[in-house]
Amino acid sequence: MTSLANDMQLILTKSIRVVRNLTKPGDLIAIWPSLKTKVLESPSTLTDLERRLFFDLPDEDTEAATPKPQRISPNRFWTPRTEAEISGFLKALSGASEAVIEEFYEIRALGNEDAAFIIGTKEYWRRSQASENIQLEVAAKAALPYAEEWIQLLYHAKEPHWGFVCFWDASVRELEPGKIELLENRLEEFFRHALMYNGSAEIIDKKWRLLYIDALKSALALGLVTDNYQGATGFREAFREILTDPQGYQNKDDVTFRRPYAYSLKNGVATSGLLTNFFLVTDRTCMNSTLTDAHFPLYDDMRILAFEANYPVPGRQYIEGYKGFTWVRLDQLVYNFCELRSMKAEKIGMDEIWKAGQESKHQVFIVREMRQSTLYEKGVACESISISTIHATILRDTMTVPAKAALYAHITPTGSSLASPPNPPPSEDKPSSAALLVLEDVCCLKKGRGTREPIPWAAYKLDAEEYPALEQRLQRDEELSGFAKHELHYLLQRPTDKQTDSDS
C-alpha cells in the first residue's frame, strides 16, 4: 500500500474526529486508502463506523450528547467548530495541492451522503424557524395589547403577509437597471425603518411585503393629474390579471417581477394577504422624491400614487374632482392609509382620502382629519411613536438599563405608581442603580444577604417582613423613577420566601 501524500495526511489530521480525540491520526491515515477503495467500488458495503470515519461524522453517543441537536445539522452534524478548529483545517487546505483537494472532496461527494446532508440541513432550518416563531409569538403577545386596532386585526387574521402590489410605470422601466435597483433598495430601507416605529414591531412587521411588478410599456402615469380615469385603464387591467394569474402575468415578455416573490402567490394575490382594493404605481415623481441628494429626504416630499382597483363603481357618487387615484405620503402606507384601506374601506372611500390630502403639501394624503394636526396645512403630520413599539423595545434584554429607563419614562405618566407593570424584567437582567439603592436600604441587601454588586433578578427573594417594607417604600417614594418602580414591582409580584417554603 502506497503512503498518502503529505498534504492529504495533513488534511486528515485536521478532521474533527482527530482534533476532538475520537480517532487517532495514525489510525485514520492507515485506514484511509482502504476506505477510499471501498467508497469508489462498493459504497453500500461501508459499515456505520467506516462511514463515520470517512465522512468525518461523530459517533452516535457523541451526537446524542449534543445539548441542542438542531445546531449540529449545518455543521455536518457536529456542534459548531471553534476558531482554532476552523483555522487549522483551512491552513491544511491552503498548503495542499489542487489535485489533492479535488480528490478529497470528489470521493466524499456520494449521492446518498449528499442527500443525507441536505436533509439534515433542511431539518436544521425547519427547527430553527420553529424556535424563532415561538419567540416571535411570545414577543407579539407581549406587545399586542398596546398596538393599534388595525394592527391587532391583521395579527389575528393570521394571513401569510400583508402589504400591496406596486407597479413600475413605463417612465421608470426605461431607466438603467442600476437606477432601478437603487430605487428598490432605498424604498426597502425606508419601509424597514417605518415598520420599526408604526407600532407593528415584533407583531406583524416581518410579514409586510411590497410586490414590485413592471407595468406594460404602454402604462404611463404621467399626465394622470389632468386626465380622466381612463388613463389608468392599463394599470387596472394588469392588476386584475395579477389577482387571478400572477404567474401568467409574470411570464409575459414585457413584464418582470422586480423581486422573486411570485412563488408565494401560487394561489393568487388575495390569498397571500396583500390588499386588493387598491394598488400602487411608482412613476418619475415618486422616484425623484425618494432618490434625492439629501441623506434623509423630507418625509413630506416622499410620495406614491395609489389607485382604487374597481373605479368607477357603477351607481356610486364620487366627490367632485376625484379621478380614481390619490397621492399618498410614503410612510402612510404602513400608518393611517393602511388602516383606512384594510379596516374602513366600506365606510371611507378613496375619494374621501383624496379630499383629505388636497390642502396638504403636494396634495398628498397624510392624515384623514385635518384637526389631528395643527401643522397639517404645511403637510406635516403629528405622529407619535407607538406605545407597543416602546414596550417591545424595553423588553429586549440587549438594551442597557439607562436606555430602558429613558424609554419607559416616555410612556409613564408623571406620578404613576405603575401598580400593574406591563411585563417583568427578564430573569437575567440586573437591577438599575436606583432600584439597587432601594433594595440595599429596605430589604434584601440590608441584612447582609447580598452585596452592592448587582445580581440577576431571579436571585432576589423577599421574606414576609421585607415584602411590606418594599411595598411601603414604593408608595411613598415620589422621586423614584418610573422604570425603577417597574423593576421593584416585579419583586412584589413574586411569592415571598415564606410562601415558597409553605408551598413546598
N, C-alpha and C positions, 0 to 999 in steps of 0.2 A: 504494500500500500504506500503510495507516494505521500509525502508530507504536504500539508497545506501551505499555500503561500503565506509569508509572514504577515501581510496586511489582512488576509482573511482570518488568521489566528487572532490578530489584534481586535478585529470586529467582534469575534465570538467572545473574547474575554470581557467585552464591554456590554454583553447582553444582560438583561435584567436578572435572569436566573443566576448568573455568575456573580454579578455585583451584590445581589441580596442573599448570597450564600446558600442558595438552594441547590446549586450544581457546582462542582469543582471545575475550574477552567480546563485542566488537563483531561478530565473525563469527556467534556463536551467536544474538545478538539479531536480526541481519539475516535469518538463515535460518529463525528460529522460525515466523513466520506461514505460510510455505510448507510447513514440516514439519507444522504443526498441520492445515492443509487436507488434506494427503496422508494423515495418520493417520485423520482422520474420514471421508474419502471412499474411499480405497483403500489401507488399511494394508499389504496384501500387496505393494505396489509399492515399499515402502521398501527402499533399499539398505542394506548392512551398516553403512556409515558413518553414514547418516541415522538408523538405528535407535540406534546408539551415541550420537549427538548428542542425539536426542530423549529417550531414556530415561536419559541421564547414565551410560553404561557406559564402562569403559576400552577402549582399543584392544587388539587381540589380542596384540601384543607386550608391552604393559604388563601385561596379565592373566597372560601366561605367565611373566613375570619375578617373580611373587609367590613369596616363599620358601616359604610354606605355603598352597597353593591352597585347602585346606579352610577357611581362616579368612575367605575373601572372600565366601562364599555368603550368610551372614546380613547382610552389609553391602552387598547388591546388587552383589556381585562386585567390590567394592573392598576393599583392606586397610582395617582399622578407621580411622575418621575421628579426627583429632586433636581436642582440646578446642576449639581455635581454629576448626576447620572446622565443628564442630557448632554452636558459639556464633554464628558468622557466618550460617549458614543459618537458625537459629531466630530470630535477630534480623530477618532479611529477611521471614520468615513473619509475625512479630508486627506488622510495620509495614504489611503488605498488607491490602487489604480482604477481607472474607469471600468475596465473589463471585470475586475473582481466585484465591484459594486453592482454592476449589471447582473452578474451571476448570482450574487447574494439575494437580490430582490426577485429575479425571474424564477428561480427554483422554488421560492416561497409563495409564488402567485398562483396557487392551485385554485381552480374554480370553486370547489366546495368550501375551501377555507375562506376565500374572499367573501363568499356568500354569507358565511357564519359571522365574519367581522362586520359586514354590512347590517345584518340582522341585529347584532349586539349594539351597534351604534344607533340604529333606529330606536331600539328599546331604551337606550340611554336618553335620547331626546324626548321620547314619549314620557318617561318617568320624570325627567327634569321639567317638562312642560306641565305635567300634572301637579308636581310640587309647587311650581310657580303659580299655577292657577289657584291653589289653595291659599297661598299667601296673598294673592291679589283679592281673593274673595273676602278674606279677613279685613284687609285694608279698606275695601269698598264698603263693607257693612259698618265699619267704624266712622267713615266719612259721610255715609248716605243720609243720616238724619239732618245734616246741615246743608244739604245740596238743594238747589232749586227744584221746583216740582217737575219741570220738563226733563231734567237730568235723572230724577228718580224714576220717572215713567219709562225713559229709554233703558235704564238699568233693568227694571222689572220685565221689560219686553223680551229680554234675552236674545235679541237679534245678533247675528254674527258680526254685523258692522252698523255704523250709522255714518251718514255723510251724503255726498252729492255727486252728480255727474257734471263734468266741466269740459266744454268744447274749446279747442283752439280754433279761432276763426281763420279765414283764408289769409288775412294780413299777417298773422303770427306764424302760420305754417310756412310761409315763404322765407322766413328768417333762416340764417345759417344754423346748423344743429347746435353749435356751441352756445349761441344766444338763447335758444330754447331750453337747453339743459340748465343754463344759468338761471333762467326764469323759474323752472321747476324747482331747483334747489332753494331759491330764495323763498318761494311760496311754502315749500316744505318746512323750512326753518321758521318762517313766520307763524304757521299754524302750530308747530311744535311748541313755541313759546305761548301762543294764545291759549292752547289747551291746558297749560300749566296754571293759568290764572282765571279760567272761566268757571271754576267750581266742579269740573268733571274729573280733576286729577285723582288717580287711583280708584275711580269709579267706572267711567266709560271712555276715558281719554284714549286708551290704547286700541279701541275698536273703531276710531274715527278714520274714514277714508275719503279721499278726493280722487275720483276716477277721471283722469285726463284722457281725452279722445280727440282725434282730428275730426273736425267737421269737413264736409265736402268742399272742394276747392271753390265751388260757386257760392258757399255760405259766407257772407261778409257782414260783419256787424256795423261797419262804417255807414253813417247816414241814418241809422235807425231812430235817432232822436227826432228827426223831422219826417221820416217816412211813416206809413201806417203799419199795422201789424203784419201785413202780407210780406214785408221784408224779412220776417223771421220764419217763413214757411219752411225753408231748407233745414233750419235747425230743428224745428218741431218734428218734421218727418223723420229726420235722423234719430231723434230721441225716441220716438215711438218704435222705430225699428230696433233700437238697443234694448228697449223694455221687453220685447218678445224674443229677439235672437241676437244677443250681444256677440256671440262668436261669429255669426254670419256677417254682421256689420264689420267686424274686425278683419274678416277675410277679403274685403273689397280692396282692390288695387290702390284706391285713392285714400285709404284710411290707415292710420296707425294708432294703436293704443299706446299712449306715452309711457305707461307703466305696465309691466307684465301682470295684470290683475284679473284678466278675463277668466282665468281658471276657476276663480271662486264665484263666478257669476253663471255657472253652468245651468242653473235653473231660472235665470233671469235676474234683472237688477232688483226687482221688488222683493224677492225672497232673500236678498243679501242684507236688507235693512236700509239701503240707501233710499232717500226720499225721492218720490216720483211725481210729485205735484208741481215741481219746477226743476229747472236745470240752469247751469251757469255757462257763460260764454266769456272767454278771455280774448280781448282784442288789443290793439296797439295802445289804447288809452290805459287799460288795466296794466299792461306790461310796463309802460313808461312810468306809471305811478308807483310801481314796485321796484323796478330797476333804475334807481337814481344814483347819482354820485354820492349822496349822503349815506353815511354808515347806517343811520337809523332814519328811514323815510318817515315823513309825517303821516300819522295814522289817518288824518282827515283827507289826505290825498290818495291813499291806497283804496282802490275800489274795483268792483267787478260787476258785470251785468247778470241779472237774474231774470229768467223768462218763465212766465206762467205756462205750464205744459199744455193745458187744454184751452187756452184762449183762442177765440172768444167762445164762451159757453152760450148756446142759443137761449134766448129769452132773458138773459141776465143784463141788468143795467149797470154800467160801469161809470166811475167818476169821470167827468169830462177831462179830456187831455191824456188819459191813461191809454197806452197802446200795447199793453201785454207784457211789459218788462219794466224793471226798475234798476237803478244803480244801488248797490249795497256797499257800505264800508266793509273792507275785507274782514276785519275782526268780528263783525256782527254775524258772520256765517256760523260761528260757534257761540254766539251770545243770543241777543234778542231775536234776530231774524230766524235763527234755527228754531227757537221756541215757538214763534208765530206760525211757521210752516209745518212744524211737527205736531203741535198740540192744538192750535187755534185757527187752523186753516178754514174750518167751516164757519167760524164767526167773523174772522177778519180776513178780507180778501187781499189779493196782491195790489189791487188798485188803492186800497187804504194805506198799505205800506208805502206805495209810490207817493201818495199825497203827503204822508208824514215826512218825507225827505225833501220836499220841494223848497222848503225855506232854509235848508242847510247849505253848507258849502258844497259845491259841485252837484247840488240836487241829489244827494246820496242819503240812503236810509241809515240812521244811526239808532234812534230810539223811537218807539211808536208815538208816545205822548210827549209833546214839547215841554210840558210842565215838569217833566222828570229832570230837566237840566236847564239851569239859568243861562248856560253858555250855548244852548242848542242853536241859537241863531248864528253863532260863529262856527258851527259844525263840530262842537266838542261835546262828547257825552260824559256825564258824571257816572263813571263805573267804579264800583268798589270791589276790592278783592273778595272773593267768596270765602265765607267762614269755613266751608268744608275744605277748601284748599289749605287754609291756615292750620286747621286741626290735623289734616293728613300730614302736613309738613312737620308739625310739632312731634308727632308720633314716630317720626323716623329717628332711629337711635343713632344715626350718623351725625346728627346735628349737635353742636356744642350747647351746653346749658344756657349761656348768655343769649345765644340765638333763639333758643326755645322761649326764654323769658321775654325777649323783645316781641316775638310773635304773639305770645299768649296775652301780653299787655294790650295788644292791638284789638283783641276781641273780648276783653274782660271789662265790664262796666266798672267805673270808679266806685269803690266801696263794697263791691260784691264779695260775699264770703265764699262763693263757689261751693255751696253745700253739696252739689252734685257734679263733680268734675267729669268731663266727657270720657276720659279713659285714664287708667293708672299708668305711671311710668313703666317702661319695660324693666323687667327684673334685673337686667344687667346694668341699667343706668345708676349713676351715683347722685346723691343729693347736691343741690347747688349750695353755695356758701351760706346763703340766707337761711335755707332750711337746716343746714348743719348746725348753725348757731342756736336755733330753736331746740334742736334735739339735744345739744350739749347743755343748754340751760334748764330744760324742763324734764327730760326723761332719760332715754337710754344711756347717753354718754355721761350724764351727771353721776351715775352710780358706778362708774368705772367699768361699764360693760362694753366699752369700746374706746377708741382713740379719736382724735380730731381728724385722722386720715379718713376720707370718705370710703365707705364700703358699699357694695351693691344693695339696693333696696330690699332684696329678698332676705338679707341677713339681719335686718332690723325687726325686732319683735317688741310689743308693748305688754306690760303686765297690767293687772287690774287697777293699780294706782296710777300708772303712767297714762293710761288711756284718758281719764277725765282731765288730768293736768294738761295734756296736749290740746284737748278739745276747748278748755277754757282759754288757753293762750291764743288759739286761733280766733276766738270770738272777740277778744279784747285788743288784739294787736292790730291797730289800724295802719301801721307803717309797713307791715309785711306785704311784699309784692304778691300779686295775684298768682303768679306762677309758683312761688314758694308755698302758698296756701294749697294750691292744687297738688303739689308734691306731698305735703304733710297730710292732706285729706286721704291720701292713698293709705297711709298707715291706720287712720281711724276706721277705714272700711274693712280692714283685715281683722281676723279673730285675735283676741289677746292671748298671751301665753297661758293664762289660767284657763281660758275657754278651751284652748287646744289640748291642755292636759286632761281636762274633764271629759272631752270628747273621746280621747284615746282610752 
